[in-house]
């Protein structure tokens, strides 16, 4: 367990240090590996970690979240959910898939700021290599003092899935961690 926490912290810090104010990037299973493998007591164990970034944009009066999913994993999830074959990778078809992706996000992502439930607006997506980048906006009139989030993406595909969301509010940075035993987390600024 100790090695697991250290590894999650290392992934988190590497990703978090890459956050730029002008462009937020994040990646599920980041840093050149699809699966992070650790050796604990001579037994390999696979870890599935998504890393997302979110910041408050005072000018737009919104939380702006960017996340990346591997296309093949996201196709599997959307296909199972829709009970039909969903194929990602063609930019011209993204507009047609927006309702499907929106439905998934609305089911898997809930956010409260200062104890008030917020609407989620899926703005769009684009492809980069073998990943789909999702752009999400949460309208919030004023800079939040507290964020509570449930982000259960990929929990239905990987039982050991963990979702990290790095939050930047003003000059403060905090991280939310959700997993199968703790589907909601909160941070105060």
Buried (B, 14 or more C-beta within 10 A) or exposed (E): EEEBEEBBEEBBEEBBEBBEEEEBBBBBBBEEEEEBEEEEEEEEEEBBBBBBBBBBBEEEEBBBBBBBBBBEBBBBBBBEBEEEEBEBEEEEEBEEBBEBBBBBBEEBBBBBBBEEEBEBEBEEBEBEEEBBBBBBBBEBEEBBEBBBBBBBBBBEEBEEBBBBBBBBBEEEBBBBBBBEEEBEBEBEB
